[in-house]
Amino acid sequence: MKQYFAPYLCCDMVKMATAFNTTVEALELELMDLVAGEGVKIDSYNKVLTTVKKCEKTQIQKDVVALCDTLNFKTQELIVKTAILKAGLVVKSNVPMSADEKPSTSQVKSSSSVSSS
């Protein structure tokens, strides 16, 4: 039945029932099971089966907006990282250093400049 309806945007269920040698009511019940979630609407009053077209333009616009949001986030992230590096700030880890490890000169410089402020 899906193959019968596939090339059409709209199909008369009376003609479909005649082609499949069944009643319109039996056809309608069978179609309800077949087209659930397939983008097809059944008009029981007018006995018409119609295809719901998905708007590709809307989907493209949603994809572009999502891509722009990602790009904006990554750009802001890079700006913040660059500002941190330019300011000479160092992010210290929560892992304590062992006794034989010494902080690097950039850590000492950043720590002393921050504490003197």
N, C-alpha and C positions, 0 to 999 in steps of 0.2 A: 504494500500500500504506500509505503514511503517513496518507492520508486515511481509510482503512478503520479504522486503529488509533487515530486521534486522539481520539475521544470516550471511549475505554475506559481504565481503569487496568490491566486484565489481559485478555488475549485467548488463547484456545485455538488453538494453531498447527494442530491437526488440522482444526478448523472453517475456519480461514483458508485452509488448503491446498485444502479442498473448494470454498470460495467462489471461489478463483482458478484452480481446475481444474489443480492441480499436486501434486507429492508434498511431503511434510513436509520431507524432506531438501533438495530444491531450494528450497523456500520459506525454510528456515533459512539457506542459503547466500546467498540474495538479501537477506534481512533483515540479515545481518551487515554487508553493504556499506552498506545504507541507514541503519541506526541507529547507526553508529559515532559516538560522542561526542554522541548526541542525548538522553541521559538515559533510555535504554530498556535493559532487561536481557532476555537470551534465556536461558531455562532449558531446556537441551537434554534433560535427563533427563525432566522432566515435560511437555515440549513446550508451554511457556507463555511468552508475551511479556508483560512487566510494565513499567509506567512508574515511574521513580524520581522521586518528588516532591522538589523542592527546598524546604528549610525557609526561608520568608521571614523568620521571626522571627530566625533566626540571622544572616542577612544584614543585617537592620536593626540588630541589636546590634553587629555588626562596624563598620557605618557610623557608629553613634553613638560608639563607642570611638575611632575614627579622628578624628571631629570634635572630641571632647573633648581628645584629644592635641594637635591643632592649636591649639585655643583655649588650652590651658595654655601651650604654647610661646609663642604671641603675647602672652599676658598677662605671662609672665616677661620677655619681651623689652621690653615697655613699662615694666615696673617698673625694669629695669636702665637703660633710657634716661632715665627720670625721675630716678633716683638720680644719674646722671652729670650731668645738667643742674642738679639741685639743689645738687650739690657744687661746681658751677662748673668742672668739668674740661673741657678741650678736647682733642680728638683732633687731633694734628698730622698733616698729610699728608707723604708721602715726597717730594713735589715741592719742590725748593728754591725759596725766594723770590728774586726778582730784587733788585738793589741798591736800586731806587727804591720797593719795597714795604716797608711797615712792619707789624709784627704789630699786631693789634687790641688794645684795652685789656684785653679779657677774656683774651686769650692771655698778655699780659704779667702780669696779676694772677695767673692760674693758675700760670704758670711760676715767678713769684717766691714764691708761697705754697708751692709744692711743693718748691722748692730750699731754702727756709728751714727746712723741717721736718727 
